[in-house]
Amino acid sequence: MTALTPRPGIMKIAPYVPGKDSVDGKEPIAKLSSNEGALGPSPKAMAAYAKAAADLHRYPDGGAEKLRHAIGRHFGLDPARIVCGAGSDEILNLLVRAYCGPGDELLYSQFGFLMYPINALGVGATPVAAPEKDYRTDVDAMLARVTPRTRIVCLANPNNPTGSYITKDDVRRLHAGLPKEVLLVIDAAYAEYVSRNDYESGVELVDQAENVVMTRTFSKIFGLGGLRLGWMYGPAGIVDVMSRLRQPFNVNAAAQAAGVAALADIAHTDASRTNNDIWLPWLSAELTKLGFTPRPSVGNFVLVGFGSKERAQAANDWLMKDGLIPRMVAGYGMPDHLRITIGTETEVRAVAQSLKAFAAAR
Ligand SMILES: *Cc1c(COP(=O)(O)O)cnc(C)c1O
C-alpha cells in the first residue's frame, strides 16, 4: 500500500495493450497485430541508422532541422511549421497537455484510436465519445456533443481500428461546426495508403485555419515503429506552444537519420503501397467468400466481423495456433471483431488459408 495518490483521472486509465508479438512465447510466423509496414524498413533507413551508431555520444539535434526540412520537401510543407516527436503518440499527448486540463472535454469518435481517451484522462479531462454510424465517424453526432467545455476534437482519418475514413467535405463540415477556440487534431497516420479523390490528409485545412493540426507517423508505411518517430504540421502559434512544452531532445539521433533516409527511398514506399493495394482487396474478398464481414478499409489493415464475441475469440485462437497474430479489439468495444494487418503476400495468403480451415471446422 502507498499513501501516494496520483492526480485525478490517472487511475481511470485502462493501460493501452499493444498488439501481441509472440505465440506462447514463440516467434510468430506473421505478426499482424500492430499495422507495421508489411515490407519492413527501407534498406536505406537501416544503413542510416547503422551509420548513426558512431555518433551515439552526441546529443541529437534538438530542432530536428534536417528531418523537418526533409519532411517539408517531401510533402511540400513549411519546415518551420513542423514539430517532430517520439512517435505521433508523443505529439498527440503534448497537444492534450497543452490545451486540455481538469474540467475540460476531449471529443472523439466511438471507435476512435484509444490513445485519445487515455491522453484526456491523463490530464484530468473528460473523454467524450460520439457514436459512429456503420463503423465510421459521424460528423453530426460529433458536433452534437460539442459543449462549452470541449477543448480538443481528435479525428483519426483514416481511423484505426475500423479502417474507415470520412471525406474532405465531411472533415471541413466538422471543422466549420467547431468554435474557434476548439482544436481539431487530424491524425492521419495512414494517409500514405489512401488513394481516394474525396480524401484529404488535413494539410489544406491546417493552411486555412488557426485551430487545426495534422499528425503523421513513420511507424506505418515507412516501417520505423521501433524508432518512435512522428510529426505534426500546424499553425505557427501551436508550433510555438509545442516547442515550449516538448523535451529539448525528444527525437533521438538514429530516428532522425533513419527518417530522412526513409523519405528519400521513394521506391520502397511505393512498393509498400503497391503491396497494400493488391493484398487488402484480395484478403477482404477472400474473407467475404468465407462468410466473414471485413469492413471497408483504406488503411493497411482490415477489421473483420465474426458475428459474435465467441466466434471472434475462436478465430483469434485458431490464427494464433497457426502462428498468425491478429489484434483483438474488445478494448475498443468490438469483441466480435478482429483487426488484421495486411502483411506480405505469403502472410496474407496464410491468413486466408487459416481462416478457410477455421470456417470449415467451426
Ligand atoms: C499507429 C497509430 C498512431 C501512432 O503511431 P506512432 O507510432 O506513435 O507514431 C497514431 N494514430 C493512429 C490512429 C495509429 O493507428
The ligand as an ORCA input file, in Angstrom:
! r2SCAN-3c Opt
* xyz 0 1
  C      -0.303      3.744    -35.143
  C      -1.125      4.959    -34.905
  C      -0.591      6.137    -34.364
  C       0.716      6.279    -33.703
  O       1.807      5.964    -34.145
  P       3.214      6.340    -33.568
  O       3.945      5.063    -33.680
  O       3.110      6.832    -32.170
  O       3.692      7.401    -34.497
  C      -1.405      7.245    -34.232
  N      -2.686      7.204    -34.595
  C      -3.233      6.119    -35.107
  C      -4.658      6.159    -35.493
  C      -2.486      4.949    -35.261
  O      -3.073      3.837    -35.710
*
